[in-house]
Amino acid sequence: MKSQKLELWKRRRDAFQKSGSTRRAFCAKNHLKLSTLDYWFSRVREVEKSEGLVELKAQGIPTVKSCLEVVVSDRYRIEIRDGFNAQLFAELIKALESLG
């Protein structure tokens, strides 16, 4: 049910963007509350922002036997070598995600 609602609001957001209307005019035309529109547009942005991210759990990260290089959006380059601290790596990933 939630995914259906999310898809509905993605379509509404696309229709709004194509309409060229103000948020108020779009809401009036489509019998929507402005607060509801703002809430769902915000939720759609959050979901789209988080799509494609993978959650890493420190317990599930195996020991690296050689060197592994992780590149994040051509912005961050992390080298992982034998004996790396899995907890520190998980915290680093979480910190990078929070930067947006």
C-alpha positions in Angstrom: 0.0 0.0 0.0 2.7 2.5 0.9 4.6 1.9 -2.3 1.4 2.5 -4.3 0.9 5.8 -2.5 4.5 6.7 -3.1 4.1 6.0 -6.8 0.9 8.1 -6.9 2.8 11.0 -5.4 5.7 10.6 -7.7 3.2 10.9 -10.6 1.6 13.9 -9.0 4.9 15.6 -8.4 5.8 15.0 -12.1 2.4 16.5 -13.1 3.0 19.5 -10.9 6.4 20.1 -12.4 5.0 19.9 -15.9 2.1 22.1 -15.1 4.0 25.3 -14.4 1.5 26.1 -11.8 2.1 27.4 -8.3 1.7 24.8 -5.5 -1.5 26.6 -4.4 -3.0 26.6 -7.9 -2.1 23.0 -8.4 -3.7 22.0 -5.1 -6.9 23.9 -5.9 -7.2 22.3 -9.3 -6.6 18.8 -7.9 -8.6 19.2 -4.7 -5.5 18.7 -2.5 -4.4 20.3 0.7 -1.2 22.3 0.4 0.2 20.7 3.6 -0.5 17.2 2.2 1.3 18.1 -1.1 4.3 19.5 0.8 4.4 16.4 3.0 4.4 13.9 0.2 6.8 15.9 -2.0 9.2 15.8 0.9 8.7 12.0 1.3 9.3 11.4 -2.4 12.5 13.4 -2.2 13.7 11.4 0.9 13.0 8.1 -0.8 14.6 9.1 -4.1 17.7 10.3 -2.2 18.0 7.1 -0.3 17.5 4.8 -3.3 20.6 2.9 -4.3 22.2 3.2 -0.9 23.3 0.0 0.7 23.3 -0.4 4.5 26.5 -1.9 5.8 26.5 -3.6 9.2 29.8 -4.0 11.0 29.2 -7.6 11.9 28.5 -8.6 8.3 31.7 -7.2 6.9 34.3 -9.9 6.3 38.0 -9.4 6.8 39.7 -8.1 3.7 42.6 -10.3 2.6 44.1 -7.7 0.2 43.4 -4.1 -0.6 39.9 -2.9 -1.5 39.3 0.6 -2.8 35.9 2.2 -2.3 35.1 5.3 -4.4 32.0 7.3 -3.5 30.7 9.6 -6.3 34.2 10.4 -7.4 34.4 12.5 -4.3 35.7 10.1 -1.6 38.3 7.4 -2.0 38.8 4.9 0.8 41.4 2.1 0.9 40.7 -0.9 3.0 43.6 -3.2 3.9 44.1 -6.3 6.0 43.0 -5.9 9.6 40.8 -2.9 9.0 38.4 -1.8 11.7 34.9 -2.8 10.5 33.1 -0.7 13.0 35.1 2.4 12.0 34.4 1.7 8.4 30.6 1.4 9.1 30.7 4.7 11.0 32.6 6.4 8.1 30.0 5.3 5.6 27.2 6.5 7.8 29.0 9.9 8.1 29.4 10.2 4.3 25.7 9.4 3.8 24.7 12.2 6.1 26.6 14.7 4.0 24.1 14.2 1.3 
